[in-house]
Structure formats: structure tokens, C-alpha cells
């Protein structure tokens, strides 16, 4: 079962929810894997203090022009839809950060002067934190292509575990790449006009993929009632409401877990994990509905404290 925890904007508490749910389920005896898919600014490790024992480079292909064979015809530049190759004065310039690895330039070149070569865009790092399997992607500074790295990270998902994806914020390509094919998407928001605006966009984005979803309202006792009204109108389940507790902010600022430092919230996160798993089993996702037996086992384990 693959669950994405996402948000329409940064700063809503998405990573806070992801790490606390992951640790909570792990302590119930269920195999859990947490994947930090926010590859441009991964931060789940700040709460887990992992020791990465596996590091792997992720590459994409890009064009290399053989200047001895190139006659400067510019056919490759005309074929490229992304401006990654430019022909000026009979000379060819390549901008690898703009390349989308489609291979069209190599196919278009009449002189066969273009070949494709690998280019590193980032790394995958894996570790175990107690019984929790953790992995993250780290995009190279200045690199624009987050989606291939996210795809490579998702390929590491363990089919025998409950997989939690800490998705990139927003509704752009990285977020869509992360949530695609998940069994359920949990959207974290806050009860403010900005929170509602970005939640609306996130709901629309997730529904274009025909994925079941629910909402967690963080800092729920601030703001107004518009987010709750929106969820009611859209028939979106509210999975949890976490209050604006200064102690939570202090715990998170120290890189600690809420369920460790504030035991009174342990039950709330157990209930959230159980609710997410139950909702995930009610509607099929493009990747296939979560097996009923797996769902039932997870729910049963969550109902009993370790």
C-alpha cells in the first residue's frame, strides 16, 4: 500500500505528519518505508537522524555533439522543443539543464553527429532508523529535473511494506509525479485563506489523477471555518485536526518527534494512521486497490498499542 502525504503549499506541516505517522505505524509492528520525495529540499531526515549506508547516483541521458562530424545545419535545434540545443552561426550549443532526454535531436541529425550520454542529476540515499526503512532523493544544486529522481526513488518502494511518500509541496510536476499511482493522498492544510486557496488547487490536481484523498488540518484552532466548509461541500473526509500548540512548534524546531516528546498526541497519530489505511482501501487507485487482507492486517495492528 502506497500513501502520499502532500500539500498545496509549503509550511503546512506535511513532513511533520509523514514522519510521525511513519514512526507510529512502525512501533505497531508493521513494516514501514518512508520515502522523502521532496528532492529539491528533503528534510525528513532532520527528524530521524539516519546514517545513510547506501548512496546511488541517478542519471539521465543528454546529447553530446561530435564537432568533427557536425556541419552546423541546425536540424537538431529545430527539432528540440525545449530549447536545449541552439544553432548560431553554424555552431551548436547544448544546454543540458533544459534537455528532457527525448532523443529527438539524435534522430534528427542527418550527419549522425549526436550521441546520448549519461548525466548525473542527483543521488538516492537509503538507511534504516530502527525498524523504519528510510530513503530520500537529493537533487543536485541548479538541476531543474526533479521528476526522474522522484521516479527512481519510487522504484525503491517495498511492496511488502506500508510505503509513505513525503511529496513535494505545491501542484507542479514534482508533486504530480510523487502522488501518481498511489493508493491514497493525504493533503495537509491550514484553516487560512492561503491554506484554502492552495488546498483547492491540490484537490483539483489529485482528482485529475482519479485518486482518493483526505485532508489533515494543522493548526486547526486558528483561522476560520472555510476549509472545513470546503471539505464538507466537496465530500472530502477530514482525517485529523491538530491544534496550534506551542509545544509542537518547539518540538519540531528541535528536530524531535511529536509522538516522542508529547505522548498525549500518540493516540491522535495512531487514529490518523488507521483512518488513512481505511480510506485507502475504499476506492481503487491507478496503481491498483490495496489488497483487502493487507489493509485489514494493518488496521488491526494499529488498533493495538505496542
Number of C-alpha atoms within 10 A of each C-alpha: 25 26 24 27 25 33 32 27 22 16 14 21 19 25 27 21 23 26 24 22 25 24 23 25 24 20 18 17 15 19 18 24 26 28 29 29 34 26 24 20 12 19 17 24 19 14 19 19 12 17 13 16 9 10 14 11 14 19 16 17 18 25 24 15 20 14 12 7 11 18 15 17 17 20 17 24 23 14 17 18 15 11 14 20 24 18 16 12 9 12 13 19 13 17 13 17 14 16 21 17 16 14 18 15 27 21 16 18 21 14 14 14 20 22 16 16 12 13 15 13 22 23 20 21 20 21 18 16 15 12 14 19 21 25 26 28 29 23 25 15 9 9 14 13 20 23 18 18 28 26 15 16 25 22 9 13 20 16 10 12 17 23 23 25 30 30 29 32 25 19 21 12 12 23 26 21 20 25 27 18 18 25 26 30 27 25 25 32 30 28 20 17 14 13 22 20 14 21 26 16 16 25 23 13 19 21 12 10 15 15 22 21 24 22 26 24 22 20 20 21 15 12 13 13 14 14 24 18 11 14 18 12 9 11 10 15 16 20 20 20 18 17 13 13 11 9 12 20 12 12 17 16 11 10 17 18 18 23 21 14 14 12 10 11 14 18 14 16 22 23 18 21 24 23 18 22 24 18 19 26 20 14 16 17 20 12 13 12 18 21 11 12 9 16 19 15 11 23 20 12 16 24 14 10 13 11
